[in-house]
Every structure is written in C-alpha cells, then in structure tokens.
Amino acid sequence: MCDGLRKLGDVYNSIEEIMCLPSNQVGVSLPQQSKMVEEELDRSLVLVDLCNAMQENLAELKMSILELQLVLKRGDASAVQLKIESFVRMERKAQKPFKKASSKATVEYCSLVRLMAEAREMTVSLLDSTSSLLLKKIGIPSSSKWSLVSKRFQKTKVVCEEEQLLALERNIGDLVNGAEFLFRRLMQTRVFLLNILSS
C-alpha cells in the first residue's frame, strides 16, 4: 500500500515534467485550456484535503493501536472490547470522504488536463483502496461475526495479538510516510500549476 502511494507521487512528478514541455506551457496559456487547468486545480484541492485527512486518520489509528497494546498488557477484556469498537467506528468514519470524492471528471479536451484528471481519479481510488485494505488488515468485523483478531481478544490470548499490533503499527507508520510523500508531491504540483497559470 505504501509503495502505491509513493509510486503515485512519482506519477505527479512525471506530470510536472510533462507540464515543463514548451508545447504544454503554450497550450495552457490559451484561454479555454487555461480555464480547464484552473478547474482541475480546484479539483486537486479535494485530493490535498483527502490526503491530509488520511494522514490525520492514520495518526489517530496509530494512537489507538498504542492504547490497545496497553490495554492488552493489563489483560482487561472489557476494555479491549471497547477499544476494538472505537477502532471500528474511527476507521469507518475515515472512509466516508472517499465516497464523496470519487465522482468522475467531465469530458476534458486538453491532454494535459485529461492526464491530471486521470491521476486525480487514481489518487482517490488508491486512497480509498488503502483505507479499505487497512480495514481488512486490522480485521474489522463483518456485519454478523467478529474477525479472528477480535475473537482472540475475547479469549484473552494476547501474545499473538501483541505481535499483530506491532506489525500493524509498523504498517501504519509506512503508510504515514507514503501519505506524507504523496501530500508533498500534490502540493508541489499545485504550486507548479499556479506558477504556470500566473506567468
């Protein structure tokens, strides 16, 4: 998942290189294409917000994992259950912004804008998939049954769970790094586009 976020950041780097080509800079200066680039620039704010929200959610998730590890060490089964339920609510809440942002772009005429729109759609899709896969990796319960992780919590066998939580904590740390990298690339691309439009 983290590798996908980094590769997506590299896609934005490549888009920036394509925007540096003289033919694209001349094309962007045309009124119609300039307007389309401005519209895509506005849409990219949604990506920046999503990426920022993901970073915040991952930080909260990491804190929850640390709290869950402490509760596990104390052996308090009811506190573990409450933490798991809190964990579930937090992750489900974190997925809501992706559903709103996944709308397709309107028909684009400029190839540069089309490229940016496709990258935006890939970004929304990857952020959504990352959140969904993280839910599965955590072992969030389905509608009728608890996952293996939570069943083990109920049986108070904590050795395996602590190892799983440590692995999950490392994975979330990697995701935080990938999301930060993507966030920086999105911001750099926005600044680059703003500079092109203002020149």
C-alpha positions in Angstrom: 0.0 0.0 0.0 2.8 2.4 0.9 4.6 1.6 -2.3 1.5 2.5 -4.2 1.3 5.9 -2.5 5.0 6.6 -3.4 4.5 5.5 -7.0 1.5 7.8 -7.3 3.7 10.6 -6.0 6.1 9.7 -8.8 3.2 9.9 -11.3 2.7 13.5 -10.2 6.4 14.2 -10.6 6.1 12.9 -14.2 3.1 15.1 -14.9 5.1 18.0 -13.7 7.9 17.1 -16.1 5.3 16.9 -18.9 4.0 20.3 -17.9 7.5 21.7 -18.3 7.5 20.9 -22.1 7.2 24.2 -24.0 4.3 22.9 -26.1 2.2 22.3 -22.9 3.1 25.7 -21.4 2.0 27.4 -24.6 -1.2 25.3 -24.7 -2.0 26.2 -21.1 -1.8 29.9 -21.9 -4.8 29.5 -24.3 -8.0 30.8 -22.6 -10.0 27.6 -22.9 -7.3 25.3 -21.8 -6.2 27.7 -19.1 -9.8 27.6 -17.7 -9.8 23.8 -17.7 -6.4 23.7 -15.9 -7.9 26.1 -13.3 -10.9 23.8 -12.8 -8.6 20.8 -12.4 -6.5 22.9 -10.0 -9.7 23.5 -7.9 -10.5 19.7 -8.0 -6.9 19.0 -6.8 -7.8 20.7 -3.6 -10.1 17.8 -2.8 -7.0 15.5 -3.2 -5.0 17.6 -0.9 -7.8 17.5 1.7 -8.2 13.7 1.3 -4.5 13.1 1.7 -4.4 15.4 4.7 -7.4 13.6 6.2 -5.8 10.3 5.6 -2.6 11.4 7.4 -4.7 12.6 10.4 -6.7 9.3 10.5 -3.5 7.2 10.3 -2.1 9.2 13.2 -5.3 8.6 15.3 -5.2 4.9 14.3 -1.6 4.7 15.4 -2.5 6.2 18.8 -5.4 3.7 19.1 -3.1 0.8 18.5 -0.7 2.1 21.2 -3.7 2.4 23.6 -4.9 -1.1 22.6 -1.4 -2.5 23.3 -1.5 -1.0 26.8 -5.0 -2.4 27.5 -3.9 -5.9 26.2 -0.9 -5.9 28.6 -3.3 -5.1 31.5 -5.5 -8.1 30.4 -8.8 -6.1 30.7 -11.1 -7.9 28.3 -13.9 -5.4 28.5 -11.5 -2.5 27.8 -10.2 -4.4 24.9 -13.7 -4.8 23.5 -14.4 -1.1 23.9 -11.1 -0.2 22.2 -11.9 -2.5 19.3 -15.4 -1.0 18.9 -13.8 2.5 19.0 -11.3 1.4 16.4 -14.1 0.2 14.1 -16.0 3.4 14.4 -12.9 5.5 13.7 -12.0 3.6 10.5 -15.5 3.6 9.1 -15.7 7.3 9.6 -12.3 7.7 7.9 -13.7 6.0 4.7 -16.6 8.5 4.2 -14.6 11.3 2.4 -13.5 8.9 -0.3 -17.1 8.1 -1.4 -17.8 11.8 -1.9 -14.6 12.4 -3.9 -14.9 9.5 -6.3 -17.1 11.3 -8.8 -15.7 11.2 -12.4 -14.5 14.3 -14.2 -16.4 15.9 -17.0 -15.1 15.4 -20.6 -11.7 17.0 -21.0 -10.3 18.4 -24.2 -6.7 19.2 -23.3 -4.5 16.2 -23.0 -2.6 17.7 -20.1 -5.9 18.3 -18.2 -7.0 14.7 -19.1 -3.7 13.4 -17.7 -4.2 15.4 -14.5 -7.9 14.2 -14.2 -6.8 10.5 -14.6 -4.1 11.0 -11.9 -6.7 12.6 -9.6 -9.1 9.6 -10.1 -6.2 7.2 -9.5 -5.3 9.0 -6.3 -8.9 8.9 -5.0 -9.1 5.3 -5.9 -5.8 4.4 -4.2 -6.5 6.4 -1.1 -9.9 4.6 -0.8 -8.4 1.2 -1.5 -5.7 1.8 1.1 -8.3 2.7 3.7 -10.4 -0.4 2.7 -7.3 -2.7 2.8 -6.3 -1.3 6.1 -9.7 -2.2 7.5 -9.3 -5.8 6.3 -5.8 -6.0 7.6 -6.9 -4.8 11.0 -9.6 -7.4 11.0 -12.7 -5.2 11.4 -15.7 -7.5 11.9 -18.3 -8.1 9.3 -21.9 -7.4 9.9 -22.6 -10.7 11.7 -19.3 -12.0 13.1 -16.1 -10.8 14.7 -12.8 -11.2 13.0 -10.1 -13.7 14.1 -8.3 -10.9 15.8 -11.2 -9.8 17.9 -12.2 -13.5 18.7 -8.7 -14.0 20.0 -9.1 -10.8 22.1 -12.2 -12.3 23.6 -10.3 -15.5 24.5 -7.6 -13.3 26.2 -4.7 -14.8 24.3 -2.5 -11.8 24.0 0.9 -12.9 22.7 -0.2 -13.3 19.1 -2.3 -10.1 19.2 0.6 -8.1 20.5 2.7 -9.3 17.6 -0.1 -8.4 15.2 -0.5 -5.0 16.7 3.3 -4.3 16.4 3.2 -5.4 12.8 0.1 -3.2 12.2 1.8 -0.3 13.9 4.8 -0.6 11.5 2.5 -0.8 8.5 0.7 2.3 9.6 4.0 4.1 10.1 4.9 3.1 6.5 1.5 4.4 5.3 2.0 7.7 7.1 5.3 8.1 5.3 3.8 7.3 1.9 0.8 9.6 2.5 3.3 12.4 3.5 5.3 11.8 0.3 2.1 11.9 -1.8 0.9 15.1 0.0 4.2 16.9 -0.7 4.0 15.9 -4.4 0.4 17.1 -4.7 1.4 20.4 -3.1 4.4 20.8 -5.4 2.3 20.0 -8.5 -0.3 22.6 -7.4 2.4 25.2 -6.9 3.8 24.4 -10.3 0.4 24.8 -11.9 -0.2 28.0 -10.2 3.1 29.4 -11.4 2.3 28.3 -15.0 -1.1 30.0 -14.8 0.3 33.2 -13.3 3.1 33.6 -15.9 
